[in-house]
Amino acid sequence: MKIELSSRPRGAVGVCGHAGVGHVHSHSGFVQDDSGGFAAAVGLLKAALPADTVISSVEGDLLTGVITVRTAGGGVGRAEARRGITPHERELLSRAVGRDGAFTQAAAFAAFGRIYG
């Protein structure tokens, strides 16, 4: 099957995704992990577009807690660590370089070992 963008002025199907890098635990014990659906959505987009989602660099700002991720295809993503980051965590961020950013949890686990909260 060939996946491609339509040339029609109005689309019939939309693709969207969302992912955090950890599990969400609710008050009733429900565990949610959207990263698998996000990876599937990105896979569809990569089949139709020339997108390179391999992580080329990661930077962490110790003062603001902002983490900036750049991909080989020119994409830029930013997140803010709620409790900031330590110098040791900033050093660990580089372990995500070379990983595919479409697999958010795998990249985060490769960098930090585990994520909770």
Phi and psi restraints in degrees (range 20) as a CNS / XPLOR table:
assign (resid 1 and name C) (resid 2 and name N)
       (resid 2 and name CA) (resid 2 and name C) 1.0 -98.6 20.0 2
assign (resid 2 and name N) (resid 2 and name CA)
       (resid 2 and name C) (resid 3 and name N) 1.0 129.0 20.0 2
assign (resid 2 and name C) (resid 3 and name N)
       (resid 3 and name CA) (resid 3 and name C) 1.0 -107.1 20.0 2
assign (resid 3 and name N) (resid 3 and name CA)
       (resid 3 and name C) (resid 4 and name N) 1.0 125.7 20.0 2
assign (resid 3 and name C) (resid 4 and name N)
       (resid 4 and name CA) (resid 4 and name C) 1.0 -147.9 20.0 2
assign (resid 4 and name N) (resid 4 and name CA)
       (resid 4 and name C) (resid 5 and name N) 1.0 160.5 20.0 2
assign (resid 4 and name C) (resid 5 and name N)
       (resid 5 and name CA) (resid 5 and name C) 1.0 -74.4 20.0 2
assign (resid 5 and name N) (resid 5 and name CA)
       (resid 5 and name C) (resid 6 and name N) 1.0 145.0 20.0 2
assign (resid 5 and name C) (resid 6 and name N)
       (resid 6 and name CA) (resid 6 and name C) 1.0 -82.2 20.0 2
assign (resid 6 and name N) (resid 6 and name CA)
       (resid 6 and name C) (resid 7 and name N) 1.0 150.0 20.0 2
assign (resid 6 and name C) (resid 7 and name N)
       (resid 7 and name CA) (resid 7 and name C) 1.0 -96.0 20.0 2
assign (resid 7 and name N) (resid 7 and name CA)
       (resid 7 and name C) (resid 8 and name N) 1.0 0.1 20.0 2
assign (resid 7 and name C) (resid 8 and name N)
       (resid 8 and name CA) (resid 8 and name C) 1.0 -67.5 20.0 2
assign (resid 8 and name N) (resid 8 and name CA)
       (resid 8 and name C) (resid 9 and name N) 1.0 150.7 20.0 2
assign (resid 8 and name C) (resid 9 and name N)
       (resid 9 and name CA) (resid 9 and name C) 1.0 -71.5 20.0 2
assign (resid 9 and name N) (resid 9 and name CA)
       (resid 9 and name C) (resid 10 and name N) 1.0 -17.2 20.0 2
assign (resid 9 and name C) (resid 10 and name N)
       (resid 10 and name CA) (resid 10 and name C) 1.0 -135.7 20.0 2
assign (resid 10 and name N) (resid 10 and name CA)
       (resid 10 and name C) (resid 11 and name N) 1.0 130.4 20.0 2
assign (resid 10 and name C) (resid 11 and name N)
       (resid 11 and name CA) (resid 11 and name C) 1.0 -81.3 20.0 2
assign (resid 11 and name N) (resid 11 and name CA)
       (resid 11 and name C) (resid 12 and name N) 1.0 157.1 20.0 2
assign (resid 11 and name C) (resid 12 and name N)
       (resid 12 and name CA) (resid 12 and name C) 1.0 -107.2 20.0 2
assign (resid 12 and name N) (resid 12 and name CA)
       (resid 12 and name C) (resid 13 and name N) 1.0 -21.4 20.0 2
assign (resid 12 and name C) (resid 13 and name N)
       (resid 13 and name CA) (resid 13 and name C) 1.0 -132.8 20.0 2
assign (resid 13 and name N) (resid 13 and name CA)
       (resid 13 and name C) (resid 14 and name N) 1.0 137.6 20.0 2
assign (resid 13 and name C) (resid 14 and name N)
       (resid 14 and name CA) (resid 14 and name C) 1.0 -117.2 20.0 2
assign (resid 14 and name N) (resid 14 and name CA)
       (resid 14 and name C) (resid 15 and name N) 1.0 146.9 20.0 2
assign (resid 14 and name C) (resid 15 and name N)
       (resid 15 and name CA) (resid 15 and name C) 1.0 -119.7 20.0 2
assign (resid 15 and name N) (resid 15 and name CA)
       (resid 15 and name C) (resid 16 and name N) 1.0 128.7 20.0 2
assign (resid 15 and name C) (resid 16 and name N)
       (resid 16 and name CA) (resid 16 and name C) 1.0 -144.2 20.0 2
assign (resid 16 and name N) (resid 16 and name CA)
       (resid 16 and name C) (resid 17 and name N) 1.0 161.3 20.0 2
assign (resid 16 and name C) (resid 17 and name N)
       (resid 17 and name CA) (resid 17 and name C) 1.0 -156.6 20.0 2
assign (resid 17 and name N) (resid 17 and name CA)
       (resid 17 and name C) (resid 18 and name N) 1.0 161.3 20.0 2
assign (resid 17 and name C) (resid 18 and name N)
       (resid 18 and name CA) (resid 18 and name C) 1.0 -147.2 20.0 2
assign (resid 18 and name N) (resid 18 and name CA)
       (resid 18 and name C) (resid 19 and name N) 1.0 143.8 20.0 2
assign (resid 18 and name C) (resid 19 and name N)
       (resid 19 and name CA) (resid 19 and name C) 1.0 -156.9 20.0 2
assign (resid 19 and name N) (resid 19 and name CA)
       (resid 19 and name C) (resid 20 and name N) 1.0 140.2 20.0 2
assign (resid 19 and name C) (resid 20 and name N)
       (resid 20 and name CA) (resid 20 and name C) 1.0 -104.8 20.0 2
assign (resid 20 and name N) (resid 20 and name CA)
       (resid 20 and name C) (resid 21 and name N) 1.0 -176.4 20.0 2
assign (resid 20 and name C) (resid 21 and name N)
       (resid 21 and name CA) (resid 21 and name C) 1.0 -106.9 20.0 2
assign (resid 21 and name N) (resid 21 and name CA)
       (resid 21 and name C) (resid 22 and name N) 1.0 0.7 20.0 2
assign (resid 21 and name C) (resid 22 and name N)
       (resid 22 and name CA) (resid 22 and name C) 1.0 -128.8 20.0 2
assign (resid 22 and name N) (resid 22 and name CA)
       (resid 22 and name C) (resid 23 and name N) 1.0 173.4 20.0 2
assign (resid 22 and name C) (resid 23 and name N)
       (resid 23 and name CA) (resid 23 and name C) 1.0 -82.1 20.0 2
assign (resid 23 and name N) (resid 23 and name CA)
       (resid 23 and name C) (resid 24 and name N) 1.0 150.5 20.0 2
assign (resid 23 and name C) (resid 24 and name N)
       (resid 24 and name CA) (resid 24 and name C) 1.0 -104.8 20.0 2
assign (resid 24 and name N) (resid 24 and name CA)
       (resid 24 and name C) (resid 25 and name N) 1.0 123.7 20.0 2
assign (resid 24 and name C) (resid 25 and name N)
       (resid 25 and name CA) (resid 25 and name C) 1.0 -109.1 20.0 2
assign (resid 25 and name N) (resid 25 and name CA)
       (resid 25 and name C) (resid 26 and name N) 1.0 121.7 20.0 2
assign (resid 25 and name C) (resid 26 and name N)
       (resid 26 and name CA) (resid 26 and name C) 1.0 -91.1 20.0 2
assign (resid 26 and name N) (resid 26 and name CA)
       (resid 26 and name C) (resid 27 and name N) 1.0 175.6 20.0 2
assign (resid 26 and name C) (resid 27 and name N)
       (resid 27 and name CA) (resid 27 and name C) 1.0 -65.3 20.0 2
assign (resid 27 and name N) (resid 27 and name CA)
       (resid 27 and name C) (resid 28 and name N) 1.0 -21.3 20.0 2
assign (resid 27 and name C) (resid 28 and name N)
       (resid 28 and name CA) (resid 28 and name C) 1.0 -103.1 20.0 2
assign (resid 28 and name N) (resid 28 and name CA)
       (resid 28 and name C) (resid 29 and name N) 1.0 14.5 20.0 2
assign (resid 28 and name C) (resid 29 and name N)
       (resid 29 and name CA) (resid 29 and name C) 1.0 87.0 20.0 2
assign (resid 29 and name N) (resid 29 and name CA)
       (resid 29 and name C) (resid 30 and name N) 1.0 2.3 20.0 2
assign (resid 29 and name C) (resid 30 and name N)
       (resid 30 and name CA) (resid 30 and name C) 1.0 -70.7 20.0 2
assign (resid 30 and name N) (resid 30 and name CA)
       (resid 30 and name C) (resid 31 and name N) 1.0 133.3 20.0 2
assign (resid 30 and name C) (resid 31 and name N)
       (resid 31 and name CA) (resid 31 and name C) 1.0 -111.9 20.0 2
assign (resid 31 and name N) (resid 31 and name CA)
       (resid 31 and name C) (resid 32 and name N) 1.0 128.1 20.0 2
assign (resid 31 and name C) (resid 32 and name N)
       (resid 32 and name CA) (resid 32 and name C) 1.0 -120.2 20.0 2
assign (resid 32 and name N) (resid 32 and name CA)
       (resid 32 and name C) (resid 33 and name N) 1.0 135.3 20.0 2
assign (resid 32 and name C) (resid 33 and name N)
       (resid 33 and name CA) (resid 33 and name C) 1.0 -141.2 20.0 2
assign (resid 33 and name N) (resid 33 and name CA)
       (resid 33 and name C) (resid 34 and name N) 1.0 107.5 20.0 2
assign (resid 33 and name C) (resid 34 and name N)
       (resid 34 and name CA) (resid 34 and name C) 1.0 -90.7 20.0 2
assign (resid 34 and name N) (resid 34 and name CA)
       (resid 34 and name C) (resid 35 and name N) 1.0 -1.7 20.0 2
assign (resid 34 and name C) (resid 35 and name N)
       (resid 35 and name CA) (resid 35 and name C) 1.0 -67.1 20.0 2
assign (resid 35 and name N) (resid 35 and name CA)
       (resid 35 and name C) (resid 36 and name N) 1.0 -28.3 20.0 2
assign (resid 35 and name C) (resid 36 and name N)
       (resid 36 and name CA) (resid 36 and name C) 1.0 -65.8 20.0 2
assign (resid 36 and name N) (resid 36 and name CA)
       (resid 36 and name C) (resid 37 and name N) 1.0 -43.1 20.0 2
assign (resid 36 and name C) (resid 37 and name N)
       (resid 37 and name CA) (resid 37 and name C) 1.0 -66.6 20.0 2
assign (resid 37 and name N) (resid 37 and name CA)
       (resid 37 and name C) (resid 38 and name N) 1.0 -37.1 20.0 2
assign (resid 37 and name C) (resid 38 and name N)
       (resid 38 and name CA) (resid 38 and name C) 1.0 -63.3 20.0 2
assign (resid 38 and name N) (resid 38 and name CA)
       (resid 38 and name C) (resid 39 and name N) 1.0 -44.4 20.0 2
assign (resid 38 and name C) (resid 39 and name N)
       (resid 39 and name CA) (resid 39 and name C) 1.0 -61.5 20.0 2
assign (resid 39 and name N) (resid 39 and name CA)
       (resid 39 and name C) (resid 40 and name N) 1.0 -38.9 20.0 2
assign (resid 39 and name C) (resid 40 and name N)
       (resid 40 and name CA) (resid 40 and name C) 1.0 -65.8 20.0 2
assign (resid 40 and name N) (resid 40 and name CA)
       (resid 40 and name C) (resid 41 and name N) 1.0 -42.9 20.0 2
assign (resid 40 and name C) (resid 41 and name N)
       (resid 41 and name CA) (resid 41 and name C) 1.0 -63.7 20.0 2
assign (resid 41 and name N) (resid 41 and name CA)
       (resid 41 and name C) (resid 42 and name N) 1.0 -42.8 20.0 2
assign (resid 41 and name C) (resid 42 and name N)
       (resid 42 and name CA) (resid 42 and name C) 1.0 -64.8 20.0 2
assign (resid 42 and name N) (resid 42 and name CA)
       (resid 42 and name C) (resid 43 and name N) 1.0 -38.4 20.0 2
assign (resid 42 and name C) (resid 43 and name N)
       (resid 43 and name CA) (resid 43 and name C) 1.0 -59.4 20.0 2
assign (resid 43 and name N) (resid 43 and name CA)
       (resid 43 and name C) (resid 44 and name N) 1.0 -40.9 20.0 2
assign (resid 43 and name C) (resid 44 and name N)
       (resid 44 and name CA) (resid 44 and name C) 1.0 -63.8 20.0 2
assign (resid 44 and name N) (resid 44 and name CA)
       (resid 44 and name C) (resid 45 and name N) 1.0 -44.1 20.0 2
assign (resid 44 and name C) (resid 45 and name N)
       (resid 45 and name CA) (resid 45 and name C) 1.0 -65.5 20.0 2
assign (resid 45 and name N) (resid 45 and name CA)
       (resid 45 and name C) (resid 46 and name N) 1.0 -38.2 20.0 2
assign (resid 45 and name C) (resid 46 and name N)
       (resid 46 and name CA) (resid 46 and name C) 1.0 -68.0 20.0 2
assign (resid 46 and name N) (resid 46 and name CA)
       (resid 46 and name C) (resid 47 and name N) 1.0 -26.4 20.0 2
assign (resid 46 and name C) (resid 47 and name N)
       (resid 47 and name CA) (resid 47 and name C) 1.0 -72.0 20.0 2
assign (resid 47 and name N) (resid 47 and name CA)
       (resid 47 and name C) (resid 48 and name N) 1.0 -26.6 20.0 2
assign (resid 47 and name C) (resid 48 and name N)
       (resid 48 and name CA) (resid 48 and name C) 1.0 -100.7 20.0 2
assign (resid 48 and name N) (resid 48 and name CA)
       (resid 48 and name C) (resid 49 and name N) 1.0 -20.5 20.0 2
assign (resid 48 and name C) (resid 49 and name N)
       (resid 49 and name CA) (resid 49 and name C) 1.0 -126.7 20.0 2
assign (resid 49 and name N) (resid 49 and name CA)
       (resid 49 and name C) (resid 50 and name N) 1.0 155.1 20.0 2
assign (resid 49 and name C) (resid 50 and name N)
       (resid 50 and name CA) (resid 50 and name C) 1.0 -82.8 20.0 2
assign (resid 50 and name N) (resid 50 and name CA)
       (resid 50 and name C) (resid 51 and name N) 1.0 79.5 20.0 2
assign (resid 50 and name C) (resid 51 and name N)
       (resid 51 and name CA) (resid 51 and name C) 1.0 -114.5 20.0 2
assign (resid 51 and name N) (resid 51 and name CA)
       (resid 51 and name C) (resid 52 and name N) 1.0 126.7 20.0 2
assign (resid 51 and name C) (resid 52 and name N)
       (resid 52 and name CA) (resid 52 and name C) 1.0 -108.9 20.0 2
assign (resid 52 and name N) (resid 52 and name CA)
       (resid 52 and name C) (resid 53 and name N) 1.0 108.1 20.0 2
assign (resid 52 and name C) (resid 53 and name N)
       (resid 53 and name CA) (resid 53 and name C) 1.0 -99.3 20.0 2
assign (resid 53 and name N) (resid 53 and name CA)
       (resid 53 and name C) (resid 54 and name N) 1.0 13.9 20.0 2
assign (resid 53 and name C) (resid 54 and name N)
       (resid 54 and name CA) (resid 54 and name C) 1.0 -70.3 20.0 2
assign (resid 54 and name N) (resid 54 and name CA)
       (resid 54 and name C) (resid 55 and name N) 1.0 133.1 20.0 2
assign (resid 54 and name C) (resid 55 and name N)
       (resid 55 and name CA) (resid 55 and name C) 1.0 -73.4 20.0 2
assign (resid 55 and name N) (resid 55 and name CA)
       (resid 55 and name C) (resid 56 and name N) 1.0 122.5 20.0 2
assign (resid 55 and name C) (resid 56 and name N)
       (resid 56 and name CA) (resid 56 and name C) 1.0 -99.8 20.0 2
assign (resid 56 and name N) (resid 56 and name CA)
       (resid 56 and name C) (resid 57 and name N) 1.0 -27.5 20.0 2
assign (resid 56 and name C) (resid 57 and name N)
       (resid 57 and name CA) (resid 57 and name C) 1.0 -159.0 20.0 2
assign (resid 57 and name N) (resid 57 and name CA)
       (resid 57 and name C) (resid 58 and name N) 1.0 153.5 20.0 2
assign (resid 57 and name C) (resid 58 and name N)
       (resid 58 and name CA) (resid 58 and name C) 1.0 -139.3 20.0 2
assign (resid 58 and name N) (resid 58 and name CA)
       (resid 58 and name C) (resid 59 and name N) 1.0 131.9 20.0 2
assign (resid 58 and name C) (resid 59 and name N)
       (resid 59 and name CA) (resid 59 and name C) 1.0 -126.9 20.0 2
assign (resid 59 and name N) (resid 59 and name CA)
       (resid 59 and name C) (resid 60 and name N) 1.0 145.3 20.0 2
assign (resid 59 and name C) (resid 60 and name N)
       (resid 60 and name CA) (resid 60 and name C) 1.0 -127.3 20.0 2
assign (resid 60 and name N) (resid 60 and name CA)
       (resid 60 and name C) (resid 61 and name N) 1.0 130.1 20.0 2
assign (resid 60 and name C) (resid 61 and name N)
       (resid 61 and name CA) (resid 61 and name C) 1.0 -95.1 20.0 2
assign (resid 61 and name N) (resid 61 and name CA)
       (resid 61 and name C) (resid 62 and name N) 1.0 115.6 20.0 2
assign (resid 61 and name C) (resid 62 and name N)
       (resid 62 and name CA) (resid 62 and name C) 1.0 -66.3 20.0 2
assign (resid 62 and name N) (resid 62 and name CA)
       (resid 62 and name C) (resid 63 and name N) 1.0 -29.9 20.0 2
assign (resid 62 and name C) (resid 63 and name N)
       (resid 63 and name CA) (resid 63 and name C) 1.0 -77.1 20.0 2
assign (resid 63 and name N) (resid 63 and name CA)
       (resid 63 and name C) (resid 64 and name N) 1.0 -41.1 20.0 2
assign (resid 63 and name C) (resid 64 and name N)
       (resid 64 and name CA) (resid 64 and name C) 1.0 -100.9 20.0 2
assign (resid 64 and name N) (resid 64 and name CA)
       (resid 64 and name C) (resid 65 and name N) 1.0 -19.2 20.0 2
assign (resid 64 and name C) (resid 65 and name N)
       (resid 65 and name CA) (resid 65 and name C) 1.0 78.3 20.0 2
assign (resid 65 and name N) (resid 65 and name CA)
       (resid 65 and name C) (resid 66 and name N) 1.0 9.5 20.0 2
assign (resid 65 and name C) (resid 66 and name N)
       (resid 66 and name CA) (resid 66 and name C) 1.0 -81.2 20.0 2
assign (resid 66 and name N) (resid 66 and name CA)
       (resid 66 and name C) (resid 67 and name N) 1.0 129.8 20.0 2
assign (resid 66 and name C) (resid 67 and name N)
       (resid 67 and name CA) (resid 67 and name C) 1.0 -109.9 20.0 2
assign (resid 67 and name N) (resid 67 and name CA)
       (resid 67 and name C) (resid 68 and name N) 1.0 128.3 20.0 2
assign (resid 67 and name C) (resid 68 and name N)
       (resid 68 and name CA) (resid 68 and name C) 1.0 -116.1 20.0 2
assign (resid 68 and name N) (resid 68 and name CA)
       (resid 68 and name C) (resid 69 and name N) 1.0 124.7 20.0 2
assign (resid 68 and name C) (resid 69 and name N)
       (resid 69 and name CA) (resid 69 and name C) 1.0 -115.3 20.0 2
assign (resid 69 and name N) (resid 69 and name CA)
       (resid 69 and name C) (resid 70 and name N) 1.0 131.8 20.0 2
assign (resid 69 and name C) (resid 70 and name N)
       (resid 70 and name CA) (resid 70 and name C) 1.0 -118.0 20.0 2
assign (resid 70 and name N) (resid 70 and name CA)
       (resid 70 and name C) (resid 71 and name N) 1.0 141.3 20.0 2
assign (resid 70 and name C) (resid 71 and name N)
       (resid 71 and name CA) (resid 71 and name C) 1.0 -105.5 20.0 2
assign (resid 71 and name N) (resid 71 and name CA)
       (resid 71 and name C) (resid 72 and name N) 1.0 162.5 20.0 2
assign (resid 71 and name C) (resid 72 and name N)
       (resid 72 and name CA) (resid 72 and name C) 1.0 -61.0 20.0 2
assign (resid 72 and name N) (resid 72 and name CA)
       (resid 72 and name C) (resid 73 and name N) 1.0 -27.3 20.0 2
assign (resid 72 and name C) (resid 73 and name N)
       (resid 73 and name CA) (resid 73 and name C) 1.0 -83.5 20.0 2
assign (resid 73 and name N) (resid 73 and name CA)
       (resid 73 and name C) (resid 74 and name N) 1.0 1.5 20.0 2
assign (resid 73 and name C) (resid 74 and name N)
       (resid 74 and name CA) (resid 74 and name C) 1.0 98.4 20.0 2
assign (resid 74 and name N) (resid 74 and name CA)
       (resid 74 and name C) (resid 75 and name N) 1.0 0.4 20.0 2
assign (resid 74 and name C) (resid 75 and name N)
       (resid 75 and name CA) (resid 75 and name C) 1.0 -72.0 20.0 2
assign (resid 75 and name N) (resid 75 and name CA)
       (resid 75 and name C) (resid 76 and name N) 1.0 149.1 20.0 2
assign (resid 75 and name C) (resid 76 and name N)
       (resid 76 and name CA) (resid 76 and name C) 1.0 -132.7 20.0 2
assign (resid 76 and name N) (resid 76 and name CA)
       (resid 76 and name C) (resid 77 and name N) 1.0 128.5 20.0 2
assign (resid 76 and name C) (resid 77 and name N)
       (resid 77 and name CA) (resid 77 and name C) 1.0 -125.2 20.0 2
assign (resid 77 and name N) (resid 77 and name CA)
       (resid 77 and name C) (resid 78 and name N) 1.0 145.3 20.0 2
assign (resid 77 and name C) (resid 78 and name N)
       (resid 78 and name CA) (resid 78 and name C) 1.0 -132.1 20.0 2
assign (resid 78 and name N) (resid 78 and name CA)
       (resid 78 and name C) (resid 79 and name N) 1.0 143.4 20.0 2
assign (resid 78 and name C) (resid 79 and name N)
       (resid 79 and name CA) (resid 79 and name C) 1.0 -142.5 20.0 2
assign (resid 79 and name N) (resid 79 and name CA)
       (resid 79 and name C) (resid 80 and name N) 1.0 156.4 20.0 2
assign (resid 79 and name C) (resid 80 and name N)
       (resid 80 and name CA) (resid 80 and name C) 1.0 -118.5 20.0 2
assign (resid 80 and name N) (resid 80 and name CA)
       (resid 80 and name C) (resid 81 and name N) 1.0 123.5 20.0 2
assign (resid 80 and name C) (resid 81 and name N)
       (resid 81 and name CA) (resid 81 and name C) 1.0 -74.0 20.0 2
assign (resid 81 and name N) (resid 81 and name CA)
       (resid 81 and name C) (resid 82 and name N) 1.0 120.8 20.0 2
assign (resid 81 and name C) (resid 82 and name N)
       (resid 82 and name CA) (resid 82 and name C) 1.0 -55.2 20.0 2
assign (resid 82 and name N) (resid 82 and name CA)
       (resid 82 and name C) (resid 83 and name N) 1.0 -37.4 20.0 2
assign (resid 82 and name C) (resid 83 and name N)
       (resid 83 and name CA) (resid 83 and name C) 1.0 -106.1 20.0 2
assign (resid 83 and name N) (resid 83 and name CA)
       (resid 83 and name C) (resid 84 and name N) 1.0 16.9 20.0 2
assign (resid 83 and name C) (resid 84 and name N)
       (resid 84 and name CA) (resid 84 and name C) 1.0 78.2 20.0 2
assign (resid 84 and name N) (resid 84 and name CA)
       (resid 84 and name C) (resid 85 and name N) 1.0 -177.0 20.0 2
assign (resid 84 and name C) (resid 85 and name N)
       (resid 85 and name CA) (resid 85 and name C) 1.0 -130.0 20.0 2
assign (resid 85 and name N) (resid 85 and name CA)
       (resid 85 and name C) (resid 86 and name N) 1.0 152.1 20.0 2
assign (resid 85 and name C) (resid 86 and name N)
       (resid 86 and name CA) (resid 86 and name C) 1.0 -93.6 20.0 2
assign (resid 86 and name N) (resid 86 and name CA)
       (resid 86 and name C) (resid 87 and name N) 1.0 163.7 20.0 2
assign (resid 86 and name C) (resid 87 and name N)
       (resid 87 and name CA) (resid 87 and name C) 1.0 -57.7 20.0 2
assign (resid 87 and name N) (resid 87 and name CA)
       (resid 87 and name C) (resid 88 and name N) 1.0 -35.3 20.0 2
assign (resid 87 and name C) (resid 88 and name N)
       (resid 88 and name CA) (resid 88 and name C) 1.0 -67.8 20.0 2
assign (resid 88 and name N) (resid 88 and name CA)
       (resid 88 and name C) (resid 89 and name N) 1.0 -40.3 20.0 2
assign (resid 88 and name C) (resid 89 and name N)
       (resid 89 and name CA) (resid 89 and name C) 1.0 -65.6 20.0 2
assign (resid 89 and name N) (resid 89 and name CA)
       (resid 89 and name C) (resid 90 and name N) 1.0 -37.8 20.0 2
assign (resid 89 and name C) (resid 90 and name N)
       (resid 90 and name CA) (resid 90 and name C) 1.0 -60.6 20.0 2
assign (resid 90 and name N) (resid 90 and name CA)
       (resid 90 and name C) (resid 91 and name N) 1.0 -39.9 20.0 2
assign (resid 90 and name C) (resid 91 and name N)
       (resid 91 and name CA) (resid 91 and name C) 1.0 -65.7 20.0 2
assign (resid 91 and name N) (resid 91 and name CA)
       (resid 91 and name C) (resid 92 and name N) 1.0 -38.6 20.0 2
assign (resid 91 and name C) (resid 92 and name N)
       (resid 92 and name CA) (resid 92 and name C) 1.0 -66.6 20.0 2
assign (resid 92 and name N) (resid 92 and name CA)
       (resid 92 and name C) (resid 93 and name N) 1.0 -27.4 20.0 2
assign (resid 92 and name C) (resid 93 and name N)
       (resid 93 and name CA) (resid 93 and name C) 1.0 -53.6 20.0 2
assign (resid 93 and name N) (resid 93 and name CA)
       (resid 93 and name C) (resid 94 and name N) 1.0 -34.2 20.0 2
assign (resid 93 and name C) (resid 94 and name N)
       (resid 94 and name CA) (resid 94 and name C) 1.0 -64.5 20.0 2
assign (resid 94 and name N) (resid 94 and name CA)
       (resid 94 and name C) (resid 95 and name N) 1.0 -16.6 20.0 2
assign (resid 94 and name C) (resid 95 and name N)
       (resid 95 and name CA) (resid 95 and name C) 1.0 -69.4 20.0 2
assign (resid 95 and name N) (resid 95 and name CA)
       (resid 95 and name C) (resid 96 and name N) 1.0 -13.2 20.0 2
assign (resid 95 and name C) (resid 96 and name N)
       (resid 96 and name CA) (resid 96 and name C) 1.0 -83.5 20.0 2
assign (resid 96 and name N) (resid 96 and name CA)
       (resid 96 and name C) (resid 97 and name N) 1.0 -15.0 20.0 2
assign (resid 96 and name C) (resid 97 and name N)
       (resid 97 and name CA) (resid 97 and name C) 1.0 -62.4 20.0 2
assign (resid 97 and name N) (resid 97 and name CA)
       (resid 97 and name C) (resid 98 and name N) 1.0 132.9 20.0 2
assign (resid 97 and name C) (resid 98 and name N)
       (resid 98 and name CA) (resid 98 and name C) 1.0 94.4 20.0 2
assign (resid 98 and name N) (resid 98 and name CA)
       (resid 98 and name C) (resid 99 and name N) 1.0 -12.2 20.0 2
assign (resid 98 and name C) (resid 99 and name N)
       (resid 99 and name CA) (resid 99 and name C) 1.0 -83.9 20.0 2
assign (resid 99 and name N) (resid 99 and name CA)
       (resid 99 and name C) (resid 100 and name N) 1.0 157.4 20.0 2
assign (resid 99 and name C) (resid 100 and name N)
       (resid 100 and name CA) (resid 100 and name C) 1.0 -82.8 20.0 2
assign (resid 100 and name N) (resid 100 and name CA)
       (resid 100 and name C) (resid 101 and name N) 1.0 118.5 20.0 2
assign (resid 100 and name C) (resid 101 and name N)
       (resid 101 and name CA) (resid 101 and name C) 1.0 -64.9 20.0 2
assign (resid 101 and name N) (resid 101 and name CA)
       (resid 101 and name C) (resid 102 and name N) 1.0 -13.6 20.0 2
assign (resid 101 and name C) (resid 102 and name N)
       (resid 102 and name CA) (resid 102 and name C) 1.0 -67.8 20.0 2
assign (resid 102 and name N) (resid 102 and name CA)
       (resid 102 and name C) (resid 103 and name N) 1.0 -23.8 20.0 2
assign (resid 102 and name C) (resid 103 and name N)
       (resid 103 and name CA) (resid 103 and name C) 1.0 -104.5 20.0 2
assign (resid 103 and name N) (resid 103 and name CA)
       (resid 103 and name C) (resid 104 and name N) 1.0 76.8 20.0 2
assign (resid 103 and name C) (resid 104 and name N)
       (resid 104 and name CA) (resid 104 and name C) 1.0 -59.7 20.0 2
assign (resid 104 and name N) (resid 104 and name CA)
       (resid 104 and name C) (resid 105 and name N) 1.0 -46.0 20.0 2
assign (resid 104 and name C) (resid 105 and name N)
       (resid 105 and name CA) (resid 105 and name C) 1.0 -66.5 20.0 2
assign (resid 105 and name N) (resid 105 and name CA)
       (resid 105 and name C) (resid 106 and name N) 1.0 -40.6 20.0 2
assign (resid 105 and name C) (resid 106 and name N)
       (resid 106 and name CA) (resid 106 and name C) 1.0 -61.8 20.0 2
assign (resid 106 and name N) (resid 106 and name CA)
       (resid 106 and name C) (resid 107 and name N) 1.0 -41.2 20.0 2
assign (resid 106 and name C) (resid 107 and name N)
       (resid 107 and name CA) (resid 107 and name C) 1.0 -65.8 20.0 2
assign (resid 107 and name N) (resid 107 and name CA)
       (resid 107 and name C) (resid 108 and name N) 1.0 -43.3 20.0 2
assign (resid 107 and name C) (resid 108 and name N)
       (resid 108 and name CA) (resid 108 and name C) 1.0 -66.1 20.0 2
assign (resid 108 and name N) (resid 108 and name CA)
       (resid 108 and name C) (resid 109 and name N) 1.0 -41.2 20.0 2
assign (resid 108 and name C) (resid 109 and name N)
       (resid 109 and name CA) (resid 109 and name C) 1.0 -68.1 20.0 2
assign (resid 109 and name N) (resid 109 and name CA)
       (resid 109 and name C) (resid 110 and name N) 1.0 -36.3 20.0 2
assign (resid 109 and name C) (resid 110 and name N)
       (resid 110 and name CA) (resid 110 and name C) 1.0 -63.2 20.0 2
assign (resid 110 and name N) (resid 110 and name CA)
       (resid 110 and name C) (resid 111 and name N) 1.0 -35.5 20.0 2
assign (resid 110 and name C) (resid 111 and name N)
       (resid 111 and name CA) (resid 111 and name C) 1.0 -77.0 20.0 2
assign (resid 111 and name N) (resid 111 and name CA)
       (resid 111 and name C) (resid 112 and name N) 1.0 -46.3 20.0 2
assign (resid 111 and name C) (resid 112 and name N)
       (resid 112 and name CA) (resid 112 and name C) 1.0 -110.2 20.0 2
assign (resid 112 and name N) (resid 112 and name CA)
       (resid 112 and name C) (resid 113 and name N) 1.0 -12.6 20.0 2
assign (resid 112 and name C) (resid 113 and name N)
       (resid 113 and name CA) (resid 113 and name C) 1.0 92.5 20.0 2
assign (resid 113 and name N) (resid 113 and name CA)
       (resid 113 and name C) (resid 114 and name N) 1.0 -44.8 20.0 2
assign (resid 113 and name C) (resid 114 and name N)
       (resid 114 and name CA) (resid 114 and name C) 1.0 -162.0 20.0 2
assign (resid 114 and name N) (resid 114 and name CA)
       (resid 114 and name C) (resid 115 and name N) 1.0 157.6 20.0 2
assign (resid 114 and name C) (resid 115 and name N)
       (resid 115 and name CA) (resid 115 and name C) 1.0 -133.7 20.0 2
assign (resid 115 and name N) (resid 115 and name CA)
       (resid 115 and name C) (resid 116 and name N) 1.0 132.4 20.0 2
assign (resid 115 and name C) (resid 116 and name N)
       (resid 116 and name CA) (resid 116 and name C) 1.0 -146.4 20.0 2
assign (resid 116 and name N) (resid 116 and name CA)
       (resid 116 and name C) (resid 117 and name N) 1.0 135.0 20.0 2
